[in-house]
């Protein structure tokens, strides 16, 4: 996926997060994502950083939806695994630079 496409996806997920928060979902669900400090508008960030932020946000959104029985819990778990894999890749890149 091209970086521009990742930024669009990140923006879409960010919009979903805001809709969920506006509809009453506690912001605490998105604490880890917010602590990353990577937003869709940070176009200067590395593609790998954007990917990690996307998977963390997707994981958090899927957990909210799984708790409301709008999505299978297994999907939330899969996003969790992918987010962890991306975190490890990002750490490896940072330690090699």
Long-range contacts (C-beta under 8 A, 24 or more apart in sequence): 3-47, 3-50, 6-47, 6-50, 6-51, 6-54, 7-40, 7-43, 7-50, 8-40, 9-54, 10-39, 10-40, 10-50, 10-53, 10-54, 10-57, 11-40, 13-54, 13-57, 13-58, 13-61, 14-39, 14-40, 14-57, 16-61, 17-57, 17-60, 17-61, 20-61, 20-64, 25-64, 29-60, 29-63, 29-64, 30-57, 30-60, 32-56, 32-60, 33-57, 33-60, 46-93, 48-86, 48-89, 48-90, 48-93, 49-90, 51-86, 52-83, 52-86, 52-87, 52-89, 52-90, 55-79, 55-82, 55-83, 55-86, 56-83, 58-82, 58-83, 59-83
